[in-house]
Amino acid sequence: MSQVEMTVREQAIQADFAKRMDETELLNCMQCGFCLPHCPTYLETGYQEAHSPRGRIALMKAVHDGLIAPDEEVKRSLDLCLGCRACEPVCPAGVNYGHMLEEARDIFEDHSTHSAGVKTVRKTVFEGLFPHQNRMEKAMSLVGFYQRSGLQHITRKIGFMKLFPESMQAMERAMPNVLPQKERKAHKRVYEAEQAPVATVAFFKGCLMDTMFYETNKNTIMLLQKAGCRIVVPDSQGCCGALHGHSGEKAKAQEMARKNIDAFEDSGADFIISNAGGCGAFLQDYSHLLSKDRDYAERAADFTAKMKDISQILVEVGFHERVPLKLASQRITYQDSCHLRNVMKTASAPRRLLQAIEGVELIEMEKADSCCGSAGIYNIIESEMSMQILDRKMEHTKATEATTVVTANPGCLLQMKLGIEREGLQQKMEAVHIVDLLAEAVQ
């Protein structure tokens, strides 16, 4: 079949699809449909095939083969995907959908026609903010000042926030209080275990986790110490690059991956620990991200082999069996982080830890493994779909009659806080990170 008529830009995109997309991986999809009931966008769009994993793979393959033009409809299908990767664990052919999605997005971004305003925003976020921890510190300090100075109260009182979309209004109300910078003390290089060490771990502190959720990082170190871990915190580490990798900024993500590999290689650690499901999954994907880099491919594979979530290492060293955990009687439910479950394959460990807390009744939420709609910045750039998915998630959450919703990723935590806010349940329910709940339970 001859190539369809395309614009010059579309021809360039198609040529890159033919060159860069893994044809073997594209052919691995058997179009069986096992992924369909697990895809949030397929369900929320009323079973539109173009918004399912197999539908998107079919579109990628058709562009790769020159059968269709890589037009705005194709791009829209890829953009609407959450990248939750819930399709991967249920795929009988083991298709690495997430890798194909990120490559396709990167190709489109390489040939983007963004407006000057969008280009400025992307450059500011992807190059000017997240790769620089000192700038993240300053940005979060401004958020903290806004919260503490009275500005937040004033903007709400005069109705200024009503100028923004409803989802952003609710997000502003749900945002946790940010500690003053002077209270967010720099981490020591090494923390000794509280007993004879059973392992040496290197802690990936993250960017948002070490600013907006600084207390969670502090509690993570405390739990690891009590678990018998000696902890190394490399000071030259940086952002994991997940936001970049998921948004078509592959080259920048690779640059950040190399920086982190360099930072952690001399730590002497048995494991590398993350307390954010999204970050941990992307760190674990470094071996794929740098697979064609002659200088870093092997080093990235070694890095990936050491990655573990905080809940997994705590279970493996028997923390929940040796450390007494107790809370006042309460009913809790657990919302899986998509990437923690689907990429890092960690689902039972968080539940085992929660079940070990005396006084806690763990109620399993229906479809706890389905996406909450956060997906990095998806809830900002695809607000309508994100809120549809969140509303469905809140139906399942409310059905548990839990007083506490536990999760293991900052994006999920903010999204569940937003859901509680939207439902007006602030007096009946709260969302917490599993690390903070465990820290509170330590006796």
Secondary structure, DSSP 8 states (H G I E B T S, - for coil): -------HHHHHHHHHHHHHS-HHHHHH-----TTGGG-HHHHHTTS-GGGSHHHHHHHHHHHHTTSS---HHHHHHHHH-----TTTTT-TT---HHHHHHHHHHHHHHT----HHHHHHHHIIIIIITT-HHHHHHHHHHHHHHHHSSHHHHHHHTTGGGGS-HHHHHHHHH------GGGS----SEE--SSS-SEEEEE---SSTTTTTHHHHHHHHHHHHHTTEEEE--TT-----HHHHHTT-HHHHHHHHHHHHHHHHTT--SEEEES-HHHHHHHHTHHHHTTT-TTTHHHHHHHHHTEEEHHHHHHHTTHHHHS-BEEEEEEEEE---HHHHHTS--SHHHHHHHHTSEEEEE---TTTTS--S-TTTHHHHTHHHHHHHHHHHHHHHHHTT-SEEEESSHHHHHHHHHHHHHHT-TTT-EEEEHHHHHHHHB-
